[in-house]
Amino acid sequence: MRYRPFGATGKAVSAISLLLREAPNMNSPGAWRALVFAAMENGINSFELSAGSDVMALGVGEALSAVERRLIFLGWRLRGTPAGTITARDVAESVRGALQKTRAGYIDVLMMDEAAVEALTPDARAYLADLRSGGVCLQIGVAGDGTAVDACIGSEIFDVLTTPFSLVSDWQARRRIRDASAANMTLVACDPFPAGLPASGAGRPEVERPLRRGLLGARRAEPLAGMGTYAFLQDTSGWTSEEICLAYALTEPAFSAVQVEVWRADAVERLSAVSDKDLPTGVAAQIEMARFGQIATQRRA
């Protein structure tokens, strides 16, 4: 596992961070404890817990009790609902519950999703600054990629931005990353595994190309067939498409960590190993060609 500085906090966090929220077959503190132990055994020291699951918080707390608190980076995420509001009292009760169940002493970063940010009342926003100045929550962060999140960039309230980033991220996502970096926010990538990538451009299936005879024997009539598509995700020897996507996200220097969500120890071990690997030769160029090829196809459509 490789480690990176988390902004100006002085803490080093694992390049791969684990997002923890309700999951199937994770119905006991023991299940969450085992998952966190597996992550720590593979070098992961950064965890973000989503509010709402007492079982998860208790299990994580049991695991964290086995290590020194200063070695672990712990986030707590508040989730909002479009119909509700979040007051200072709501924030205080959530943070208090997190500290009681995890026995962490303090929270490294209090995160809010986009719905939570939009639901904050004025007194809640003021209370966030109190939590930070009192050392209860060392930093305040926001997660998402919508207009409410964009409005938080450069705000005195928010120190951290968690935002989606993958090999198909568009110019708006890349602009958001630049703006947040310019505002001295610490960045974390999430959702590095894009869904629904076509095996070949514009969703067209690959077809077998005819062979053409030449002086050097048989060769493809179209040797560049597949270039400019995402077919390489399935064809790169020794790599899964998931591993390529994660390795690509790890190449972006603006991020302190790339956040993933997995619930099995074997998956944690496999993905953790990616942080010590470099993308195979030529794959970075294939990613850029595929991305621009997809943009060109969308413009023609």
N, C-alpha and C positions, 0 to 999 in steps of 0.2 A: 504494500500500500504506500502511495505517495501522499505527502501532506503539504498543505498550503496555508499561508497566513490568512486569518479571517479579518480582513480589513486592518484597522489600527488597534484591534483589541489586544494584540500580543499573543493570542492563542493560535495554535496550529491545528487545523482540522483535516480529517481524511478527505482526499480528493473525491471520494464517493460518500455521500450522506444517505441516511435511511429515513424515509418518511413512514411514520407509523399511524395508521388509522384502522377503523373497523375492517375486519377481513374474515372470510369464511374459515371455519375450523380453528379460529383463534378465540376460544370462548373461556379460557382460564388464564389466571396470572402466570401459571407455569409455562404455557405455550409462548407467551410474550417474553418471559424470562429466557427461555431457551433460544428464541430468535435473536435477542440482544446479545446473549453470550456468543452465539455463532458469529454475529457481526464483529464483536470485539476481538474474537480469536483471529479474524481475518483483517484486523487493523482498522476497522471503522470505529471512529470515536465521536461521530456527529449524528445526532438523532433529533427528529422533530416529531412531537406527539400531537395528534389532533384531539382537541377537547371533545368530551362526550362519552368516553369509554373508561369507566372506573377500573374495569378488569385490566385493561391495557396499562393504565398508569401505575397500578399496583405491581404488575409484573415487571415493568421497566424499573420501577423503584427497587425491587428485589435484586435485579441484575446490577444496577448501579451501585448498590451498597457494597459490592465486592471490589470496587476500584476507588481510587482517590477522585474526589469530585472535580478537582482542577484538570484532570486528564480527559474529562468528558465535556462535550459541547452539547447543550440541551436546549431545544426550542419547544415552544408551546404555541399551537395555532388556534386562534379563535375563528369560529365559523358563523357567518351571519345568514339570515333569511331575508329575502326581498321584502317580506311583509312586516318584519319586526324592527325594533330599535335596540341598540346596545348602549346602556348607560354606564356611568362610572361604577355603580354598584355591581352591575353584571360583570364587568371586567375584573373588579376586585374579587368577587366570589369565584370566578374561574381560575384566577391566578392562585388564590388561597387554596383551592381544592387541588390544583396541580402540585403545589409545594407539599401539601399534607400527604398526598398519596405517593409521590415519587421520593419524598424526603431529600430533595435535591439542594435545599438551602436557598437557592436562587435560580433564576432562569436566564440563560445566556441571551436569548432573543425571543421576544413575544411577537409572534407573527399573526397577521390577520389576512383572511382571504378577501376578495374584492367585495363580496356581499357584506362582510363585516365592516369594512371601511366605509361603505355607503350608509351603513346603519348606525354609525357612531354619533352619539349626541355631543353637543359642545362640551358638556362636563366630562364626557368620556375621553375626548381628545386631550383636554387639560390634564386628566388623571394619568394618561400615558406618560407625560413628561414627569409627573411625580414618581411614578414607578421607576423610571430610569434614574432620576436624580437620587432616589432613595436606595439604589443598588438592588432592588428586588428583581427587576428585569433590566439587564445591562444594556440591551439594545431593543429597538422597536422596528418591526419589519412589515412589509406588505407582499402578498403573493398574488400573481395573476398577470393578465396582459390586456386588460380593458382600459377604457377611458378613466375610470376611477383610479386605477393604478398609476396611469400616466400622470394624473394630477398630483400624486404623492411624491413624484420624483423632484428632488430639490427642496422638499418641505423640511422644516426644522424638526418635525416630529419623527420622521422615518429615517432609519439608518441603513436598512437592509432591503433588497429587492430580490424576491424569488420569482423567476419568470421562465416560461417555456422556451427551450432552445433545442433544435435538432438539425439534422442535415437538410431539412426542407424549410427551415425558418426563412421568412420573407424579409423584405427590406424594412418593414415596420418593426419587426422583432429586433433586427440588428440596430435600427435607429434607437430603440428603447434602451438597449444595452449601452450604446455610446452615451446617451443622455444621462443614464444613471451613473456611469463611470465618471463622467465629467462633473457630476454633483457629489462625488466622493462617497457614493453609496457602495456597500459591499454587495456583491452579486452572487446568487446561487442559481444554477440552471435546474429546471425540472422538466418532466415529460420528454426525455431524450429519445423515446421510442415512438416515432410517428406511426399512426395506424393507417392501413389501407394503401401502402405504397405499391404501385403497379410493378409487375416484374419487367415490363417494358413500357416505353413512353406512351402517355395518354391512355393507359389501360389496354393497349393492344397486346395480344399474346405473342410470344416469340414463336417464329416458325422455323423449321429446319431449312437452312440455306443449301442450295444445290452445290455439289462439288465441281470444280473446274480443273481440268488437267493442265499441267504446266511442265516446264523443264525440270522442276524440282519435285514433281509428283502432284498428287491431289491436294487441293487447297480450297478454302471457301471462296465462292464467287463474290461474297461480300465480307472480306476479312474484318471490317469495322462494324459488322452487325452487332447491335446491342450497345454500342457506344452512345452516350447521351441518354441512357436509361438507367433504371435502378436494378437491372438484372444482376449486377455484380454483387448485390447483397446476398444472393443465393449461390454465387459461383466462386466466392473467395475461399481458397483452400485453408482449412484450419480455423476459420472464423464463422460464427453465426451472424445473422443479420443484426441481432440484438447487440452483440459484442461490437460490431462495426459502428452502430449508431452511438453507443456509449463512448467508444474510443474517440469518435469525432467530436462529441460534445466536450470531452476532456481536453481537446486541443485548443479550445477558446481560452486565452489567458485572462480574460476579464473575470472569470468565475473563480470563486474560492472553493466551490464544490459543485458536484453534479448530484442531484437528489434523485434517488430511485425508490420504488415501492415494490418490495418482494416479501414473501411470507415463508419461504422454505430455506433451510440452511444450505442446501446444495446450490440454490440459485445465488445466495449471498456469496458463497465461496467462488463461484464461477465469475460473477460480475466484479468482485473485488480484485480478481487477478488481472482484469483489463487495465487497471490503473498503472500496472508495471509494463504494459506492452505498447508498442508504437504501431500505428496503422501500417499495413503492408504497403510496400512501394507501389505507387500509382493509384492507390485507392482515393487519396485526397483529390487528385485531379479528376477521377471518375465521378466523385461526388459533385464537384463544381459543374462538370459538363452535364450531369443529370439534372441538377437544379436549374441551370439556365435553359436546358432543353425543355423542362417542364414549364418554365415561364413563357418560352416562345410558343409552346403548344397552347397554353391558356390564352395568349394574346390572339392567336389565330382562330380560336373557337368563337 
